[in-house]
Structure formats: structure tokens, C-alpha cells
Amino acid sequence: MAVGNMNHEFSGDHHGHSHGRKHMNESSSRQPSTNNHGKNLKEYNNEEATREKFNLKNQNWDVIFSCFGISFTGFFFGYDTGTIGGITTMQAWLKRFGHYDQAANDYDMATPLIGIIVSAFHIGCIVGGFTIARLADHLGRRVPIAIACVTYMIGLSIQISAGQGKWYQFMIGRMVTGLTVGANAVLTPMLLSEIAPPGIRGVIVNFYQINTTHGILVGYIVDYATKSIYSDDRMWRLPLIGGFVFSLIILPLLARAPESPRFLIKTRRYDTAERCLARLRGLNLSKLKNSSPTTEQLSVLESVNDELHYLKGVMRYQEQRQRNVRFWQLFSKRFLKRTISGMCIMGFQQMSGIDYFLYYGTKLFKSVGINDSYKTSIVLGAINAAMTYVSIFVADNLGRKKGLFMGSVACFICLFIFSTVGVVMIDNAADPNYKLSGYIMIVFTCLFIVMFCCSWSAIASVLISEIFTLEIKSQAMAFSQAFNWGANFFIALCTPIITARIGYAFGYVFAGCMFVASIFVYFLIPETKGLTLEEIDDIYDKEN
């Protein structure tokens, strides 16, 4: 999943990547100038960004640690992705929810039913993104995240308490936990982009993706540990109980995190917003009242006042621009190409096949004769987690169009070879060579994950945060993300069903999607690296 990769921007002028401050200043050029604070604010931010980039001593570590704590919500999605594939192959789980197969002398479950149970999670994700996440406009960013964490624990409780044969209760529990992941995929990047220090905003927003991939890896490891130690229901229940631990870790960290100053300004809580902006710059206004401020502190206070006035103007401008926007305008002549681009980019990100391996990697490699496919999944998860750190720097260095095109071609080659080996050497072979074919398939799976992380994982969410104009950004990005979850639902539901019928030939579906994606990117996606929002608008407006 790109699963990660989810850098959503719903606040208009703050972007969840390294161009965040630049875009905020660009947004100011679109509104009438009502004061002279903008120039001073830009100058201070440029100085601050330079200092933050090159001098770690001047970093606001209180806020950075708070941001990392908030981003731990990404662990939910990754952990579910990493555990569910292994859980549905555990004999203890199949004994409770499946049926006994006398011919195989083992417990089993109908393949379509497994697909339904796994994919139910993504229905909850879609709903959560349009329900719990919408509370951010009324309750702030932190409270809905806390509500989502509590919801997650409720969903886990429903799954753990499912009785003998009550697979539908387990499925409902997965839908409830999906509400949490769908909401956090919107709320967490939104909050991080609004409180992160300007010079390192791109890295901090990517904390969410880092925690997602780490969650996948930990999920694989926990599955392997419980499968090796236990033979009863603890085998599958303990991985689920681990989710409670993560929720309890997040709640106190969330309580310490600052609220979004943009929400505080929007709700006219200016004094609280001023204290929050000061804290984000390492200044405690309460303590400062009882002492004489230094020259540097006075400079920070001035910049806080400048930013407060600036954000007030930005919020008034956004409210004016967004007041009369309707959903149907996404499909007007002016915005249609952008809307289609966002839908396709987020859809292709999932249809690349990444979750084909992450969800069902355990089953895939078990079928090629690898004795302990859980270990193979751990290796894949480790590569996925490690490459996330590399992917953080790809979008700004390689470029959007070039990165996606090269990634599409590379992923197509890896998927084509993987599928061909599976079809020729296993599915259609009279005497399959499981050992040789297994090693070849693992190598190209690892190469695929590396290429995906360095292209589609890193760039897709950055691109869609740039191509939409201010007045449609919120609705357009939510709509695009829905296609991401929809594609994820298709993969989770159809993979076990289709692979049971056509085997490894299913991989050609994802290879075909990457082939189409390469053509789509080459002809229809403009290069947006280094361009201002106005310049990107000009590109699309000229085409119209």
C-alpha cells in the first residue's frame, strides 16, 4: 500500500513535503494583500529553515518528538497489513473460523471468504476517511485522532472475542479497525504538516510512512513468533492484542502534542494560537511573562506575531475561496484532467501490486515450496522499511514525472519476470523446480519493493498535493484517496480468489497496470518539480 505513503494536504497552503513553506507563501500571492507582515514572515522563515537544516542544536526537539509520537498512528495500518496475511494461514485461526478438511486432514477456509474478511478492513478505511476525519473541522486534529485510537481498540475487542465459527464477527471487527486507519491517513499528515518546523516539514510528514512500514515489519515478526511458540488461540489473538499496546502508547503522546494553530485561528482562539505558534518555535510564553526576554526571543515573538496576522489573512482567503465550491466542480472542464490524474495516480499506486506481496506474501512463497514463508515475509518487510528512508529524498531530487515513469517501467519488468517464472516453472510445469523458481521469485520481489519505494511510494502523494488548486484541494484529495482505498479493497478481496484459479498469472494484471501507468505518466502528467502553484495552474489552464 502506499500505505503509505499517504501525505495528505487538506489545509490549503501547507504541503506535507519539503515545499510546504514555499507553497504557503505562494498562496499568499493569490490573496489581496492587507498588511505588510508577509515580507517579514518570509525573511524569518528563510533564516529559520536554513538554521534548522544545517544545525541540529537549534531544532525544537520537543515538537519533533511530539510529531514522531503522532505519526505512530501509521503503525496501525502497517501492523494490520503485516499480521492479517499470517493470521489467516494459522491453523488455530482456521480451526476457530473455518472447517475441517478430511481429505487434507487439516483445517481450511473457502478462499473467497478469506478475501472478504481481509478486504472488509478497506471498507472501514473509506468510511473513516469521510466520517471521523471530518471531525477535524469542528474538534481540531488531536481529538479525532484520539477518537480513532479508541475505535481501534473497540474493533480489536470485537475480533478477539469472536466465538467458534463466527467469522462474520471477526470481519465486523476488521471494518471497525478500518475506520481508524482511514481517519488517521487523513488526520495525521494534516496535523504533522501544520505543526512541523518549516525547514524539516517534508521529513516529519514522512514519519507517518516510516511508521507504516515499520508496522508491517513488526507485524510479520509477531506472527512468526506466536506461530512458533503457541498452538492454541493465543497464536492469532496475541498479534491482535499488540494493537492495544500501540493505542495506549499514542494517547499520552497525543495529549502532549500541540494543536494545529490553523484550527485555533479558524475557530477564533487567537490567544491559544499565539501560544501554540510560540511553542512550535521553542518559546514558552507563560514563562516569558515572568522574565526579561532576550534579543533573540524578541525576534521570535515578532515573527510569531507576523505569522499570526499572516495566517488570519490566509484563513479568511481560504474561507472565501472554498465557500461556494461544490463536489461536481471536480468534473468541470477546468479541473477534469486534474481530477482524473489524481484518481489514476492513487489507483495505480495500489495497482502496482505492492499489497499483492504484503498481504499474501506468506501464501505466495509457501506455494513455491519455501518451508517457512513467514521468514521470507520478514525479509520483504525489512527491505520495505529500510527503503522508506531512501524514498523520503526521491521526490525532490529525481522529479515527479521522471521518477514515476522510471518506477513504472522498473516495476513492470520485475512483475513480468516474477509472473512468468511462476507460470512457466510452477503452474504449467510437469515437474516444478520449487527451489530454483522460489529463489528467482524472491529476488525479483525484493527488486520490485525497492523500485516501488523509490518511485510510487514516495512521489504519488506528493504529486497530488501539487496539482489541485486551493478551492478544490480538500475534496479532490479525499476523492483521490478513496480510489487508493478502493484499489486496495480490490486486491485484498480478489487476490486469494483469482490466484486460486489462475495461479501466478494474476501477477500479469499488476504488470499490465504498470505498463499502462508508464504510458499515462509519460503523456499526461506534467513535471511539477520546482514549479510554483501558479505555474502548475498555467500548465493545466493552457491545455484547457
N, C-alpha and C positions, 0 to 999 in steps of 0.2 A: 504494500500500500504505500502509497505515498504518504503511506500512512503518515506517513509522514509528512511528511512534508507538507504541511498544511499552513503557510504564513499568511493568514487571512488579514485583510485590512478593511475594517468597517467604520473607521473614524474619519474618513475623508482625506486628510492630508498627512497622516503619519503612516509611513510604509514599514512593513515588517522586514526590512533588509537594509543594506548599507546606504541606500539613498534616502533614508527616512527623513532626515532633517532638510535635505535639499528639496524634497518634494513638498515639505511643509512651507518652505519659503516660496516655492513656485506657486503654491496655492494662493499665497497672499497677493501675488501679482494678478490673480483673477478677480480680486475683490476691490472695491473702491477703497482708497487709502484714507483713513480717518484720523491717523495720528502719525507721529514721527518715531514711534518706538521700533518699527520693523528693522531699520538700519542698525541701531544699537544692538538689537537682539541677534541679528545675523553675525555681526562682528564678534560678539561674545561667544556665540555658539561655534564659530570657526576656530577661535582660540581654544575653546574648551575641547573641541573634537581633536585638535592637534595634540593637546596635552594628554588627553585620555589615550590616544593611540600609541604614544611613544613613552609614557611614564606611568608605570603601574602604581607607583606610590600615590598618585593623585586620583586613583579610581575610588569611587564610592562603593566600597565593598559591602556595606550594609544593604544597599539597594541591589547589588549584583547577587548576593546570596539570597535575597528575597525573591529575585527573578528566577533563580535556579529552583527554589522551592516551589514556586508557582508552576514552573514548566514540568514539574514532576507529574502533573496530570497526564502528560503524554505517555507516561508509563502504563496507564490503564489500557490504552489501545494496543500498545506493543505487547503487553503481558497477555492480553486475551488472544492476540494473533499467535503468540508463541506457545500458549498452552492448549488451545482448543483442538488443534490437529492431533497432538499426542493423546489428549484425554479420550477422544472418540475412537482410538485404537486400543485403549486399555481394556483388558478382559474384565476387570472389576466393573468398569462403567458399562460395558456391553452386557454383562450379567444382570445389572440392575435395570437397564432400559431397553435391551434388545431381546433376542430369543435364542434358544439353544438349537444349534445346527447339528443334528445327529450324524450326518454324512461327514462333516468335518470334525466332529467331536469337540466343538468349540462354540463359544457364544458369538453372535453376529447381529448385525442390524442392516435393514434394507438400505442400499446406497442412496436412493432418493430422500429417505428420511434423514440420513446424516446431513445431506446437503441443506435440507430445510432447517434443521436445528442450528447448523453453523451460520447460515445466511440470515436467520431471524435477527441476529445481532445488528445487521446493517439497516434493517427497517427501523429499529430503535434509533440508530445514528441519524438517519434522515429526519425523523420526527424531533429528536432532541435538538438538532441544529436550527429548527424553525420554532421551537417552543421555549425550552429552558434558556437558550441563548438570547431570546428576545427580551428576557427579563433584564438584560444589561442596560437597556434604555431607561428602566424605572428603578432598579435596585442597585445599580452600579455593577462593577465587574466581579468583585470578590464574592458577594453574597450568592449570585447564581452558581459560581464555581463550587461554593460550599454546599449548596443545594444538590448539585450534580454529584458530589462526593457521597453524600448521604444516600442519594438514589442508587448509586453504585453498590453500596453495602446492602441495600434492600434487594437489589437484583441478585447479588451473590447468595443472600439468605434463601431466596426462592429456589435457586439451583441446588444448593447444598441439601435443603430439606426435602427434595423431590423423592417420593416414595417409589416402591418397586413398580416398574413398568410405566411410571408417569413421565414419559419423555416430554409430553406437552408442557408440564410444569417447568422442566429444565429449559425448554425453548422459551417460555414466557420470561423466565429469569434472564435469559440472554438478551431478550428485547429490552428489558428494563435497564440492564447494564449498558446497552447500546445508547440509550437516552443520554447517559453521562458522557460517553465518548463523543457523540455528535455535538453536544453542547460545548464540551471543552475544546473541541477542534476549532470552534469559533472564538470562544471567550478567552482562552489562554494566550494565543498570539495577539489578540486585540489588546489585552491588558499589558503584555510584555512590551509591545511596540509603543505604548503610551507612557510607560514609566522608565524605560531603559535609558541609560546615559547616551546622549546623541552619538558620540564617536564610536560606540560599540553596539549599537542597536541591532545591526544585522546578525552579529554573533549571538546576542542574547535571545533574539526571537528564535534562532535555530536551536536553543536549548530544548525546545519542545520536541523537535525532530530527533535530537540526540537521545532524549529520554525515551522516545518511542522505540528506537532501535535497540536501546539497552533493555527495554522491557521485553522485546522479542527474545533477546538472548537469554535473559533471566528465566523467561517462560520455558524455553527449551531445556535449560539446566534443571529447573524444578521438576518438570515432567520426567526427565531421565532419573533424577534422584528418587522420586517417590515410586516410580515403576520398578527401580532396582531394590528398594527396601521393603515395600509393602505388597501384599497380595489381596488385601480386602479393600473396602470402600475408601480407606484413607489414601489409596493410590491416586484417586481423582479429586477427592474432597480437599486435601491439603493444598494443592495448587490454587484452588478457589479461595481457600481461607487466606492465602497470601495476599489477596486483593484487599482484605480488611486492613492488613498491616499498612499497605500503601496509602489507603484513605486516612488512617489515623495519623500518619506522618504528615500528610499535606495540610490537614486542618489547622494545627498550631502555626505552621509556616505561613499559611494564608492569613491568619489573624495578625501577623506581624508585617505583612506586606502593605505598602501604601496603596491607596485607592487611586484610580485614574483621575488626574487633575482635569481632564477634559469632561468627564462625567460631572465632577463637582462644579465646574464652571457652567455646564449646561443646566444644572439644577439650581444655579444662582447661589451656591455656597462658596462665595469668594474668599472668605477668611480661611476656611479649611483648604481650599485650593492653593492659597498662598503658602500655607504651612507645608502642604504636600510638595509644591514646587521647590521650596527651600530644602526640604529633606532630600529630594532627588539630587540636589546639588551639594549634599553633605552639610547642611546648615540646620541647626535646631533653633527655631525662632523663640521657643519658650525659654530656653537657657540664655539666649542672646539678650533678652529683655533685662536680665539682671547683671549684665556686664557691658563693658565698652567694646564695641565692635572694632576689629582691625580694618586696615585699608582694604585688604582682600575680601573680608566679609562684607564691607560696604559695597564693594564692586559686585559681589554675588547678589546682595539684596537689590541692587539696582537692576541687575539682569532678571531677577525673579519678577520685579515689578513690570519690567518691559515685556516679559513673556506673558504675564497675566493679562496685560492690556491687549497684547497681540492675539492671544487665544480667544479673548472675548470677541474681538472682531471676526476671527475665523469662524467661531461658533455661530455668530449672527449671520454670517455669509452662507454657511452651510445650511442653516435652517431655512434661509430664503430660497436657496437653490433646490433644496430637497422637498419643499413644501408641496409642490404640485406634481411631483413625479409619480407616475403610475407604472405598474408592472408591465403593462402592454407596450410601453415605450421601449423596452429592451429589443422589441422586434420591429421598430420603426426603421426607415431606410438609413437614417444616420447611424444607428447603433447595431444594426443586424449583423454586420460582419464581425464586430467585436464580441457580440453575444455568442455567435456560432464558434468563434475562435476560443472563447473561454470554455464553452461546453466541450469542444473536441479536445482541447489540451488536457483538461482534467479527466476526461473519459479515456483518452489514450494513455495517460499516466497509469491508470489501473489496468487497462487492457494490454499493457506491456507484458504482463504475465508475472509480475513480481509476487503477487499473492498466490499465484498458481504454485509457487515453490514454498512460500512462507506458511500457507495454511495446510497444504497437503504434502509438504516435503517428506514427512515421516512415511507416509504411504507410498509415495513415488519411489523412494530409494529402497523401501522394503521389497517392492515388487521386482527390483532388479537383482535381488539376491544378497543385498548387503545385510549382514546378520543383525547389526544394531543400528538401524536407521536413525535412532534418536541422537546418536553421536554425530552423524552426518548433519543433522539439523542444527546442532550446536555449532559446528564449524561454519555453516552458512550464516547463522545468526551472528557469529563473531566477525565475519567478513563484513556483513551488513552494518554492524555497529561501528567498526573501525573506519569504513569508508565514509561514514556520515561526517566525520571531522574534515575529510578532504572536500566533500561536497559543499561545505559552507563557503568556500572561496571560489567555486567554479563559475557561478552566475556572472560575477562582475569581471572575471578575468578572461573567460572564453567567449562570452557573449551569449545572448539568448538564442538567436536563430541558429548560429553555428553549433552551439552546444546541443540543442535538441536534435538537429539534423544528424550530427555525428553519432549521438547517442542512439537514435532510431536505427541507423544503419548497423551499428555495432550490436545492438540488442537483437536485430533481425538475424544476423549471422549466427549468433550464439544459440538462439531459439531454433533456427532451422537445423543446425547440426545436432543439437540435443534431440529434437524430434525425429530426425532421420535415423540416428543411431538407435533410438528406442523402437522405431517401427521396423527397421531392417534387421537389427541384431537381436531383437527380443520378440516383438509381436508376431512377425512373419517368419521367424527363423525356425527351422525344423529342430535344430539343436542349439538353443540360445547359449551364448557365451556371457553369462551374467557378470562374471568378474571383470572382464575387459570392458564390456559395454558400460558397466556401472562406474568404473573409473573415468571413462571418457565423459559420461554424462555429468558426473560431479565436477570435473574440470570446467566444462562449459557452463554449468550452472553458476559456479563461482565467478567466472568471467562475466557472465550476464549480470550478476549482482553488482560487480564493480562498475560496469558500464552504466547500469541503471542509476546507481547512486551518484555518479559523476555527471549525469545529464538530467533525466526526467525527475528524479527525486529532488534535485537542487534547484532546477530552473522553472518548473511548471508553475508553482505557486507565486514565484517572483514575477513571472511574465503577466499573469492575470491581474496582479495588483497594479500593473502599469498601464494596461491597455484600456481600462474603463475610466471614463470621465467622472468627475466628482458627483454629479447629480444621480448617476445610476450605479455607482460603485458598490454600495451596500447590497442592493437587490441582485445585481449582476454576479457578484462573487458568491452570494448564497446560492444562486441558481446553478452556477458552475460547480460548486462543491456538491450539490445534490447529484449531479451527473457522476462525480467521483464516487460517492457512496453507492449510487445505482450500479455502476460497473463492478464495484466491489461485491455487491449483493449477487450479481450475475455469476461472478467467478466462484464465490462461496457455495452457491446453490448448484451450479451446473457441473463444476469440476468432477465431483465423485460420480455423478450420473453419466456424464459423457465419457470419462476415462474408462468406466466400466464397459462401455460399448465399443469405443474405437481406440482405446489404449493411448499410447504416446502420440498418436496422430493429432490429439487435441492441441498439442504444442504448436501445430501449424496455424491454428487460429490466432494465437498471440504473435507468431512470426508475421502473419499476414497483416495484423493490426499495426505492427511496427513498420512494415513496408508502406502501408497507406499513410502512416504518420509522417514518414520521411518526405513523401510527396506533398502532403498537406503543409508541413513546415516550410519546405523549400519554396513553394509558390504563394502561400497565403499569409505567412507570419512575417511581419517586418522585424528588422533588428532594432531593438529599443535600448540597447546598451548605450549609456552616456547621453541619451536624449532627455529633454525636459518634457513635462506632461503636455505642454503646448505643442511641441514639435511632434509628439506622438499623435496628438489630435489632428494636426495638419496632415499627417500621412493618411489617416483614415478619411478625413474630410475631402482631400483631393481625389481619393479613389471613388468617393461617392458622387 
